[in-house]
Amino acid sequence: MPKQPCARRFLLLSRFCLAFVITALYATSGCTAPSTQTDSQTVTDQPFPDNPDLWPSIRQERIRTLLGPAMARAGVDAWIVLARENANDPIASHIGAENAGGLAAFLFFTDAEGNLESLAISPETEATALSEVSPLDDVRSVPRGTSMYVAAADELRNRNPRSIAVNSSNRNIADGLSYTQRVALEEALGSTLSSRLVSSEEIIIEWLSVKLPQEVEIMRRAAKLTEQLELEAYDQVVPGETTDADLARFLKSRMAELGVVDGWAPDQNPNVNSGPDRGHSHSTEKVIMPGDVIQTDFGIGVHGMWVTDIQRFAYVLRPGESEAPPEVKARWEHAREGSRAAKAAMRPGVRGWDVDLAQREVLQRHGSIPIIWSTGHPVGYWAHDVGPRLGGAAGGAPPSGDAARELRPGQTFAFDGFFGWTREDGTTKTISVEEMVVITADGAEWLIDPQEEWILISGEGQLSS
C-alpha cells in the first residue's frame, strides 16, 4: 500500500506542475501572472485571461496565409458568405462577420496559386465600424435599401469566376445559407452564374483543419491544464464513498475557479465512468469501488475559441494490492501499444483510415473485443473538428468519406489507445486513453506527454507515486 508521504509528494508535484503551467500561460500571452506572495490561490485564477486582440490577430493571419491555398486545393475560385444578426452563419466568427446586423456579404477570390483577395459589402449603417476591425482587404459601403443580393451578384458577375462556393452542405459548419437566402441569391445571379454554385464544404475543411503554430501552442497549454485537473480529481477519490458524479462536480468547480469553459456539451463534460461502457454520456451517482477502472473524458474551452479532449484512466487498488493485477496491467499495455501504433502511422499524406487500421491490427492480435469507435478525430475549434477522421477500418471496410482524407501538417487530433474486454457480468469495459497530437512534416508530435501507466488509487483514496 502506498505510504502517505509518497502520495503527498505526488500531489505536491501535480500542484507544482499546475502552477508552472499557469504561470507559463501568462508569460506567453503577454500578461503578468498574479502575485503568489499574498494569496497562494491567486496563481490558479484565470490562467487564460481575456485578451480581446488574440483571436482577431490570429484570424487575420489565418485568412492571409491559409485561406487562399485552401480554396485552391478545393478547386474553387470564389466564395460568398452572407451574414446577418440573430441567425448568423456558423462560419461568421472565422471571417470577421460575427457582428453583422443587416445582411452583409463577405466575398473571397483566389487564383490557381492560392493568392487571395477579400471584400466585405456592408450596409452604410454598419460599414464604418466594420472597416475598422475587418480582417478582409476591403469593406465596401452600399446605400441603405440596396439589395445585398444584387450588390454581391454584381461583384461576382464582374469577376466571372468559374465556380462560386456557398455555405450549403450536409455538414453543419458549411450549411449557414438558408433556403430563402439561396433562392434570393440565385435570382440575383441569374441562370449562368447560378449554375456555377458549389458547396463550400471542401474550402472549410481544408482551411479550418489546419492550425497556426500559435494556435497549437495555446492548445498545448490548455491540454496540460486539462490533464492536471484530471489528476486533481483522481486525488479526491475515497473508494466506497466517492461517486463518478462527485468527480464531475469537482472538475466543474475547478473550471469555474479557473475561468475556463466546457469543451463540449456541458451535461456530458466531464464524463467520469467507473462502470461498464456508456459511450458519450453524463456522469452518474455510481460509487467508485476497489477493482474499478475509472475513465475520465474531459475537455476545456479557452479564449472562446479552442478546446481540448483528453482521457485519463485510473485503477482502484483492492485491499492487499500495491499494483494492478497482471490481467489489468496487460490490458493497459495492449491499449498503449495500440496508441503508439496509431501515432507512428500519422504523417503527412497518410489517410485517416490507415491510422485506424494500424491500431486495429494491434487490437486483433491481442484479442480485444471489437471496438465500435474510431481511433480518433480532429480537435481544435470543436472537440470534433473538421478534417480527416482516424477511422473507417473496422470490419475491413474500404476508405471513404473523411476517413479517406490525407493528413496535413498543422492538423491537430485527439486519438484513443483502445483495448476492450467483457466483464464478469456480461457488460463490456474499454480502455480509451486519449491523447492530443499535431501533425508535422516528420509525423505526429504529442501536445503533452502521454499517459504511460495506470494512475493507481489506494483504498485510502491516495494516488500512488
C-alpha positions as CSV (number, residue, x, y, z in Angstrom):
1,M,0.0,0.0,0.0
2,P,1.5,3.4,-0.9
3,K,2.6,5.3,2.2
4,Q,1.2,8.8,3.0
5,P,4.4,10.8,2.3
6,C,4.7,9.2,-1.2
7,A,1.1,10.2,-2.1
8,R,1.7,13.7,-0.7
9,R,4.8,14.1,-2.9
10,F,2.7,13.1,-5.9
11,L,0.0,15.7,-5.1
12,L,2.6,18.4,-4.4
13,L,4.2,17.6,-7.8
14,S,0.9,17.8,-9.5
15,R,0.1,21.2,-7.9
16,F,3.6,22.5,-8.7
17,C,3.1,21.4,-12.4
18,L,-0.2,23.2,-12.5
19,A,1.2,26.4,-11.1
20,F,4.1,26.2,-13.5
21,V,1.8,25.7,-16.5
22,I,-0.5,28.5,-15.5
23,T,2.4,30.9,-14.9
24,A,3.8,30.0,-18.4
25,L,0.4,30.8,-19.9
26,Y,0.7,34.3,-18.6
27,A,4.2,34.7,-19.8
28,T,3.4,33.6,-23.4
29,S,0.2,35.7,-23.5
30,G,2.0,38.9,-22.7
31,C,0.1,39.3,-19.4
32,T,1.6,39.4,-15.9
33,A,0.9,36.5,-13.7
34,P,-0.8,37.3,-10.4
35,S,1.5,37.5,-7.4
36,T,1.7,34.5,-5.2
37,Q,3.2,36.3,-2.3
38,T,0.0,37.3,-0.5
39,D,-2.5,34.7,-1.7
40,S,-1.5,31.2,-2.7
41,Q,-4.7,30.7,-4.6
42,T,-4.2,33.7,-6.9
43,V,-1.9,31.8,-9.2
44,T,-4.7,29.5,-10.2
45,D,-7.1,32.3,-11.1
46,Q,-7.8,32.9,-14.8
47,P,-4.9,31.0,-16.5
48,F,-6.3,32.1,-19.9
49,P,-7.2,35.7,-19.2
50,D,-9.4,37.7,-21.6
51,N,-7.4,39.0,-24.5
52,P,-9.7,40.7,-27.0
53,D,-6.9,41.1,-29.5
54,L,-5.8,37.4,-29.6
55,W,-8.4,35.8,-31.8
56,P,-8.7,38.8,-34.2
57,S,-5.0,38.8,-34.8
58,I,-4.8,35.0,-35.3
59,R,-7.9,35.1,-37.5
60,Q,-6.4,37.7,-39.8
61,E,-3.3,35.6,-40.1
62,R,-5.3,32.6,-40.9
63,I,-7.2,34.4,-43.7
64,R,-4.0,35.9,-45.0
65,T,-1.9,32.7,-45.1
66,L,-4.2,29.7,-45.1
67,L,-7.5,30.5,-46.8
68,G,-6.2,31.1,-50.3
69,P,-4.3,27.8,-50.5
70,A,-7.3,26.0,-49.0
71,M,-9.6,27.5,-51.8
72,A,-7.0,26.5,-54.4
73,R,-6.9,22.9,-53.1
74,A,-10.7,22.8,-53.1
75,G,-10.7,23.9,-56.7
76,V,-12.9,27.0,-56.1
77,D,-12.4,30.5,-57.5
78,A,-14.9,32.4,-55.3
79,W,-16.6,32.0,-52.0
80,I,-19.5,34.1,-50.7
81,V,-20.8,34.1,-47.2
82,L,-24.0,36.0,-46.2
83,A,-24.0,37.2,-42.6
84,R,-26.9,38.6,-40.6
85,E,-27.8,39.2,-36.9
86,N,-29.8,36.6,-34.8
87,A,-29.4,33.8,-37.3
88,N,-25.8,34.2,-38.4
89,D,-23.7,31.8,-40.4
90,P,-21.8,29.3,-38.3
91,I,-18.5,30.4,-40.0
92,A,-19.1,34.1,-39.1
93,S,-16.5,34.3,-36.4
94,H,-13.8,32.9,-38.6
95,I,-14.2,35.6,-41.3
96,G,-14.9,38.7,-39.1
97,A,-18.7,38.6,-39.7
98,E,-19.8,37.9,-36.1
99,N,-21.1,41.5,-35.5
100,A,-23.3,41.6,-38.6
101,G,-26.6,43.4,-38.2
102,G,-28.3,44.0,-41.5
103,L,-27.5,41.5,-44.3
104,A,-23.8,41.7,-45.4
105,A,-21.8,39.8,-48.0
106,F,-18.3,38.5,-47.4
107,L,-16.5,37.5,-50.6
108,F,-13.2,35.7,-51.2
109,F,-11.4,35.2,-54.6
110,T,-8.3,33.2,-55.3
111,D,-6.2,32.2,-58.3
112,A,-4.6,28.8,-59.1
113,E,-1.6,29.7,-56.9
114,G,-3.8,30.5,-53.9
115,N,-3.4,34.3,-54.0
116,L,-6.3,35.7,-52.1
117,E,-8.5,38.8,-52.4
118,S,-11.3,39.5,-50.0
119,L,-14.1,42.0,-49.8
120,A,-17.0,42.7,-47.5
121,I,-20.1,44.5,-48.8
122,S,-22.0,46.1,-46.0
123,P,-24.9,48.5,-45.4
124,E,-23.7,52.0,-44.9
125,T,-25.1,52.0,-41.3
126,E,-22.5,49.4,-40.3
127,A,-19.7,49.7,-42.9
128,T,-17.7,52.3,-40.9
129,A,-17.4,50.1,-37.8
130,L,-16.7,47.0,-39.9
131,S,-14.0,48.7,-41.9
132,E,-12.1,49.5,-38.6
133,V,-12.0,45.8,-37.5
134,S,-12.4,43.7,-40.6
135,P,-9.7,41.1,-41.4
136,L,-10.6,41.4,-45.1
137,D,-8.8,43.5,-47.7
138,D,-11.6,46.0,-48.3
139,V,-15.1,46.9,-47.0
140,R,-17.5,48.5,-49.5
141,S,-20.4,50.5,-48.2
142,V,-23.7,50.4,-50.1
143,P,-26.6,52.8,-49.5
144,R,-29.4,51.7,-47.1
145,G,-32.1,49.9,-49.0
146,T,-29.7,48.4,-51.6
147,S,-30.3,44.8,-52.2
148,M,-27.3,42.9,-50.8
149,Y,-28.1,40.0,-53.2
150,V,-27.9,42.3,-56.2
151,A,-24.7,44.1,-54.9
152,A,-23.0,40.7,-54.3
153,A,-24.2,39.3,-57.7
154,D,-22.8,42.4,-59.5
155,E,-19.4,41.8,-58.0
156,L,-19.4,38.2,-58.9
157,R,-20.6,38.9,-62.4
158,N,-17.8,41.4,-62.9
159,R,-15.2,38.9,-61.8
160,N,-16.8,36.0,-63.7
161,P,-15.4,33.1,-61.6
162,R,-15.6,29.5,-62.9
163,S,-17.0,28.3,-59.6
164,I,-18.7,30.0,-56.6
165,A,-18.9,28.3,-53.3
166,V,-21.8,28.9,-50.9
167,N,-22.5,27.5,-47.5
168,S,-24.9,24.8,-48.4
169,S,-23.9,21.3,-47.2
170,N,-24.8,18.2,-45.2
171,R,-22.0,19.4,-42.8
172,N,-23.4,21.9,-40.3
173,I,-20.4,24.2,-40.3
174,A,-20.7,24.7,-44.0
175,D,-24.5,24.9,-44.1
176,G,-25.2,28.5,-43.0
177,L,-27.0,29.7,-46.1
178,S,-30.8,29.4,-45.6
179,Y,-33.2,28.3,-48.3
180,T,-34.7,31.7,-48.7
181,Q,-31.2,33.3,-48.9
182,R,-30.2,30.8,-51.6
183,V,-33.4,31.5,-53.6
184,A,-32.8,35.2,-53.5
185,L,-29.1,34.9,-54.3
186,E,-29.8,32.6,-57.4
187,E,-32.4,35.1,-58.6
188,A,-29.8,37.9,-58.4
189,L,-27.1,35.8,-60.0
190,G,-29.2,34.6,-63.0
191,S,-29.0,31.2,-64.5
192,T,-25.5,31.3,-65.8
193,L,-23.7,32.2,-62.6
194,S,-26.2,30.1,-60.5
195,S,-25.1,27.0,-62.5
196,R,-21.6,27.6,-61.1
197,L,-22.6,27.3,-57.4
198,V,-20.9,24.6,-55.4
199,S,-20.7,23.7,-51.7
200,S,-18.1,25.5,-49.6
201,E,-17.6,22.2,-47.6
202,E,-14.2,21.5,-49.1
203,I,-12.9,25.0,-48.5
204,I,-14.0,25.0,-44.9
205,I,-12.5,21.6,-44.2
206,E,-9.2,22.4,-45.9
207,W,-9.0,25.7,-44.1
208,L,-10.2,25.1,-40.6
209,S,-8.5,21.7,-40.2
210,V,-5.0,23.3,-40.3
211,K,-4.0,25.3,-37.2
212,L,-1.3,28.0,-37.0
213,P,1.7,27.4,-34.7
214,Q,0.4,30.0,-32.3
215,E,-2.9,28.1,-32.1
216,V,-1.1,24.8,-31.5
217,E,0.8,26.4,-28.5
218,I,-2.5,27.6,-27.0
219,M,-4.0,24.1,-27.3
220,R,-0.8,22.5,-25.9
221,R,-1.1,24.6,-22.7
222,A,-4.8,24.0,-22.5
223,A,-4.2,20.3,-22.8
224,K,-1.7,20.4,-20.0
225,L,-4.2,22.1,-17.7
226,T,-6.8,19.6,-18.7
227,E,-4.6,16.7,-17.6
228,Q,-3.6,18.4,-14.4
229,L,-7.2,18.9,-13.4
230,E,-8.0,15.2,-14.1
231,L,-5.1,14.3,-11.8
232,E,-6.5,16.6,-9.1
233,A,-9.9,14.9,-9.5
234,Y,-8.5,11.4,-9.0
235,D,-6.9,12.6,-5.8
236,Q,-10.4,13.2,-4.4
237,V,-11.4,9.6,-4.7
238,V,-12.3,7.7,-1.5
239,P,-13.3,4.2,-2.6
240,G,-16.7,3.2,-1.3
241,E,-17.8,6.8,-0.9
242,T,-16.9,9.0,-3.9
243,T,-19.2,8.7,-6.9
244,D,-18.5,9.4,-10.6
245,A,-20.7,12.4,-10.4
246,D,-18.7,13.7,-7.4
247,L,-15.6,13.8,-9.6
248,A,-17.5,15.5,-12.4
249,R,-18.8,18.2,-9.9
250,F,-15.2,18.7,-8.6
251,L,-14.0,19.3,-12.2
252,K,-16.9,21.7,-12.8
253,S,-15.9,23.7,-9.7
254,R,-12.3,23.9,-10.8
255,M,-13.3,25.0,-14.2
256,A,-15.3,27.8,-12.7
257,E,-12.4,28.8,-10.5
258,L,-10.0,28.9,-13.4
259,G,-12.4,30.7,-15.8
260,V,-12.4,28.0,-18.5
261,V,-15.5,26.5,-20.0
262,D,-16.7,23.1,-21.3
263,G,-15.0,21.6,-24.3
264,W,-18.3,20.2,-25.5
265,A,-21.9,19.7,-24.3
266,P,-21.9,20.7,-20.6
267,D,-24.1,17.9,-19.4
268,Q,-21.7,15.4,-20.8
269,N,-18.4,17.1,-19.8
270,P,-16.7,15.6,-17.9
271,N,-17.8,12.0,-18.5
272,V,-16.5,10.1,-15.4
273,N,-17.3,6.4,-15.6
274,S,-16.1,3.7,-13.2
275,G,-18.6,1.2,-14.5
276,P,-19.2,-0.6,-17.8
277,D,-19.0,1.2,-21.2
278,R,-21.6,4.0,-21.6
279,G,-20.2,5.8,-24.7
280,H,-20.6,9.6,-24.7
281,S,-22.6,10.2,-21.6
282,H,-23.1,12.1,-18.4
283,S,-21.5,11.0,-15.1
284,T,-23.8,9.0,-12.7
285,E,-24.0,8.5,-9.0
286,K,-22.3,5.2,-9.2
287,V,-20.0,4.7,-6.2
288,I,-16.3,4.1,-7.0
289,M,-15.2,0.8,-5.6
290,P,-11.9,-1.2,-5.3
291,G,-11.1,-3.0,-8.5
292,D,-12.8,-0.4,-10.6
293,V,-11.3,1.1,-13.8
294,I,-12.1,4.8,-13.9
295,Q,-12.4,6.7,-17.2
296,T,-12.4,10.5,-17.2
297,D,-13.2,12.0,-20.6
298,F,-12.7,15.8,-20.2
299,G,-12.2,18.9,-22.3
300,I,-11.9,22.6,-21.6
301,G,-12.5,25.6,-23.8
302,V,-10.2,28.6,-23.7
303,H,-10.3,32.1,-25.1
304,G,-13.7,31.4,-26.5
305,M,-12.2,29.5,-29.5
306,W,-10.0,26.5,-28.7
307,V,-10.9,23.2,-26.9
308,T,-9.1,20.1,-25.6
309,D,-10.2,16.4,-25.4
310,I,-8.1,14.3,-23.0
311,Q,-8.9,11.0,-21.3
312,R,-7.0,9.7,-18.3
313,F,-7.6,6.3,-16.7
314,A,-7.1,5.1,-13.1
315,Y,-7.3,1.7,-11.4
316,V,-8.6,1.5,-7.8
317,L,-6.4,-1.0,-5.8
318,R,-8.2,-3.7,-3.9
319,P,-7.2,-4.5,-0.3
320,G,-3.7,-6.0,-0.3
321,E,-2.8,-4.8,-3.8
322,S,0.1,-2.4,-4.3
323,E,-0.2,-2.6,-8.1
324,A,-2.7,-3.5,-10.7
325,P,-3.1,-7.3,-11.1
326,P,-1.5,-8.9,-14.2
327,E,-4.6,-9.1,-16.4
328,V,-5.3,-5.4,-15.7
329,K,-1.7,-4.5,-16.5
330,A,-1.8,-6.5,-19.7
331,R,-4.9,-4.7,-20.9
332,W,-3.2,-1.4,-20.3
333,E,-0.1,-2.4,-22.2
334,H,-2.2,-3.5,-25.1
335,A,-4.1,-0.2,-25.2
336,R,-0.8,1.7,-25.0
337,E,0.6,-0.4,-27.8
338,G,-2.4,0.4,-30.0
339,S,-2.0,4.1,-29.2
340,R,1.7,4.1,-30.2
341,A,1.0,2.2,-33.4
342,A,-1.6,4.8,-34.4
343,K,0.7,7.6,-33.6
344,A,3.5,6.0,-35.6
345,A,1.2,5.8,-38.6
346,M,0.4,9.5,-38.5
347,R,2.3,11.6,-41.1
348,P,1.5,13.9,-44.0
349,G,-0.1,12.1,-46.9
350,V,-1.4,9.2,-44.9
351,R,-5.2,8.6,-44.8
352,G,-7.1,8.6,-41.6
353,W,-8.2,5.1,-42.5
354,D,-4.6,4.0,-42.4
355,V,-4.1,5.3,-38.9
356,D,-7.2,3.4,-37.7
357,L,-6.1,0.2,-39.4
358,A,-2.7,0.4,-37.6
359,Q,-4.3,0.3,-34.2
360,R,-7.0,-2.3,-35.2
361,E,-4.2,-4.8,-36.2
362,V,-2.8,-4.5,-32.6
363,L,-6.3,-4.9,-31.1
364,Q,-6.9,-8.1,-33.1
365,R,-3.5,-9.5,-32.2
366,H,-4.2,-9.1,-28.5
367,G,-7.7,-10.4,-28.5
368,S,-9.6,-7.2,-27.8
369,I,-13.4,-7.2,-28.2
370,P,-14.5,-5.3,-31.3
371,I,-14.2,-1.6,-30.9
372,I,-17.0,0.4,-32.4
373,W,-15.4,3.8,-32.1
374,S,-12.9,5.4,-34.5
375,T,-9.3,5.7,-33.4
376,G,-9.5,9.5,-33.4
377,H,-10.8,12.7,-34.7
378,P,-9.7,16.3,-35.4
379,V,-9.9,18.6,-32.4
380,G,-9.4,22.4,-32.1
381,Y,-12.3,24.8,-32.6
382,W,-14.6,22.0,-31.5
383,A,-14.0,18.7,-29.8
384,H,-15.0,17.0,-33.0
385,D,-13.5,19.4,-35.5
386,V,-13.3,19.2,-39.3
387,G,-10.7,17.2,-41.2
388,P,-9.6,13.6,-41.6
389,R,-11.4,11.1,-39.5
390,L,-9.0,8.5,-38.0
391,G,-11.4,5.7,-38.5
392,G,-13.3,3.6,-41.0
393,A,-11.2,0.4,-41.0
394,A,-13.4,-1.6,-38.7
395,G,-14.7,-4.8,-40.3
396,G,-12.4,-4.4,-43.3
397,A,-14.4,-1.5,-44.8
398,P,-12.6,0.4,-47.6
399,P,-11.5,4.1,-47.1
400,S,-14.4,6.5,-47.6
401,G,-15.6,9.9,-46.6
402,D,-13.5,11.8,-44.1
403,A,-11.5,8.6,-43.3
404,A,-10.1,8.8,-46.9
405,R,-8.7,12.3,-46.4
406,E,-5.0,12.7,-46.1
407,L,-3.3,14.2,-43.1
408,R,-1.6,17.6,-43.4
409,P,1.0,19.4,-41.3
410,G,-0.7,21.7,-38.8
411,Q,-3.7,19.4,-38.3
412,T,-4.5,18.5,-34.7
413,F,-6.1,15.3,-33.5
414,A,-7.4,13.6,-30.4
415,F,-7.0,9.8,-30.6
416,D,-7.5,6.9,-28.3
417,G,-5.4,3.9,-27.3
418,F,-8.0,1.1,-27.1
419,F,-8.5,-2.3,-25.5
420,G,-11.8,-3.7,-24.6
421,W,-12.9,-6.8,-22.7
422,T,-16.1,-8.5,-21.4
423,R,-16.7,-8.2,-17.7
424,E,-17.9,-10.9,-15.4
425,D,-21.5,-9.5,-15.5
426,G,-21.5,-9.7,-19.3
427,T,-21.1,-6.0,-19.9
428,T,-18.0,-4.5,-21.6
429,K,-15.3,-2.2,-20.5
430,T,-12.9,-0.3,-22.8
431,I,-9.7,1.5,-22.1
432,S,-9.6,4.5,-24.4
433,V,-6.8,6.6,-23.1
434,E,-7.0,9.8,-25.2
435,E,-4.1,12.0,-26.3
436,M,-3.7,15.0,-28.5
437,V,-1.1,15.5,-31.3
438,V,-0.2,17.9,-34.1
439,I,0.9,16.7,-37.5
440,T,4.4,17.9,-38.5
441,A,6.5,17.3,-41.6
442,D,8.1,14.4,-39.7
443,G,5.0,12.8,-38.3
444,A,2.8,13.3,-35.2
445,E,4.0,15.3,-32.2
446,W,2.5,14.9,-28.7
447,L,0.9,18.1,-27.4
448,I,1.6,16.8,-23.9
449,D,3.3,13.7,-22.6
450,P,1.1,10.7,-22.9
451,Q,-0.2,8.6,-20.0
452,E,2.3,5.7,-19.8
453,E,1.0,3.7,-16.8
454,W,-2.2,3.3,-14.7
455,I,-3.0,6.0,-12.2
456,L,-3.3,3.9,-9.1
457,I,-5.7,4.9,-6.3
458,S,-5.3,3.1,-2.9
459,G,-8.0,2.0,-0.6
460,E,-7.4,5.1,1.5
461,G,-8.0,7.3,-1.6
462,Q,-4.4,8.2,-2.2
463,L,-2.7,8.4,-5.6
464,S,0.3,6.2,-5.8
465,S,3.6,7.5,-7.0
